[in-house]
């Protein structure tokens, strides 16, 4: 590993993994992996979906204790203390002790949070409270950490009211605030806007300079990873190469299949083609009624919190503004025709997810109208509106609850179609997202990309006339992005209006007929 401080050569965290196998599985998910993480280094572990990188991150961080979830053969060594596994009596990892030295941010940032704190400031302070830090020092540390991650203006906000990108920043803050010697992050740049990506990149460099061993797990080569000292390439659970970004990205075929570049960029010395089409046919617009139309839509969350608004509270003052609220959306006008693909971009917290939730009535405007095929949905229950407007949430966990992938996609179809058609629609949707072979797999056993594609399949199976997709490219490798792209283009080709909320500007420009920006409550473009 390449060290920022040459004199610090003793690893703070080492692993020699001969194999790791989940209980109930026949084949190991990790094999033959040797890692030495030295203070002051920045390491990127790159692998496509299913390569085992998330499992590796959880093992290294103590989130996946050997013996509890699977069998490890090999060793883990932290700060000079070595634990050998695979014998007659395996040692046990103390998660509390391990966590003091190794910070971890998983793909789902909400998994880091305590869920018992009412504000961002209290959530950041949670680990410091457990360490019995003096109050004034705790307050100063919280304010300093918030400043590093662009959270200073959100310290009084309820974590449940944060956008996806803001929530990820908070999770990173919770992981670094206690000053761990190792920081491991799984897809940390996902759902961050350009400002958040730049802030995080600076933070990682500063942490490495200060002596932290920084590790990023990713299937997307985000621009900041080009500054890593070392790339470790993971495929099918094994290391297939390591070296500098220039060495690993310079030759054809060195990167594992499926790894893609953010925004369609290229690695040093290598031309990389994104696994999506670059030509988008114009929509069929014959002057008919738009599939989706917003007329003067304004919206503000009430002083009683975002959760109350999610229960469709619609109190208005004479000016059309929710009582005690600040407007998130201001006079939004938008027309989308059948067959048209529109991408909505904008900074974290701009209200993009809020906008999507108006399309099927999950949220109701405080002023203005939402029309689906010319019909005002003001009095239409969300369950009924969902027949025409399919919504893919930013977090798959908000949509998945069944015991198998097939049951997940088929849920509710039997009440809409006869059994034969319900079954065929479910299988067709699974096939469209590349999950036909996982029909009987529990959703929780799928990798993050598989869960996102499964959630997409639940929307596609109903063949709605409007598709609203919130950050659909997050957690997708190159193969997953190609499947998403094919599904989006196929739906548009069959006449659906598609709205993509995304920070992936490269994909937005390649796939959409129009790209519009939401910022300051207003829509431009």
Buried (B, 14 or more C-beta within 10 A) or exposed (E): BBBBBEEBEEBBBBBBBBBBBBEEEEEBBBBEBEBBBBBBBBBBBBBBBBBBBBBBBBBBBBBBBBEEBBBBBBBBBBBEEEBBBEEEEBBEBEEEEBBBBBBBBBBBBBEBBEEEBEBBBBBBBBBBEEEEBEEEEBBEBBBEBBEBBBBBEBBEBBBBBBBBBBBBBBBBBBBBBBBBBBBBBBBBBBBBBBEBBBBBBEBBBEBBEEBBBBBBBBBBBBBBBBEBBBBBBBBBBBBBBBBBBEBBBBEEEBBBEBBBBBBBBEBEEBEBEBBBEEEBEEBEEEEEEBBBBBBEBBBBBBEBBBEBBBEEBEBEEEEBBBEEBEBBBBBBEBBBBBBBBBBBBBBBBBBBBBBBBBBBBBBBBBBBEBBBBEEEBEEBEBEEBBBBBBBBBBBBBEBBEBEBBBBBBBBBBEEEBEEEEBBEBBBBBBEBBBBBEBBEBBBEBBBBBBBBBBBBBBBBBBBBBBBBBBBBBBBBBBBBBBBBBBBBBEBBEEBBBBBBBBBBBBBBBBBBBBBBBBBEBBBEE
